[in-house]
């Protein structure tokens, strides 16, 4: 399941992923995310990826995270509710120190 919503009060695009983020799901999410970014024309946009329930991420999802982080100002991208298994993937890639992951 993918759920993308924009909160205009905080200029935050919330992106909820609650499935296995394999290559196919990540590619689909990339398309939806790109569309939402075009729709949302907010200054100082923040992006939050909600990963509650996600137990697997493919390299395509890592690419989506990097794309999202590069599309906003430093510190305005975060990944929340990350399982220990998924945190380990970010740690192995070295992105745990670059991205805001909780």
Buried (B, 14 or more C-beta within 10 A) or exposed (E): EBEBEBEEEEBBBBBBBEEBBEEEBBBEBBEEBBEBBEEBEEEEBBBBBBBEEBEBBBEBBBBBBBBBBEBBEEEBBBBBBBBEEBBEBBEEBEBBEEBBBE
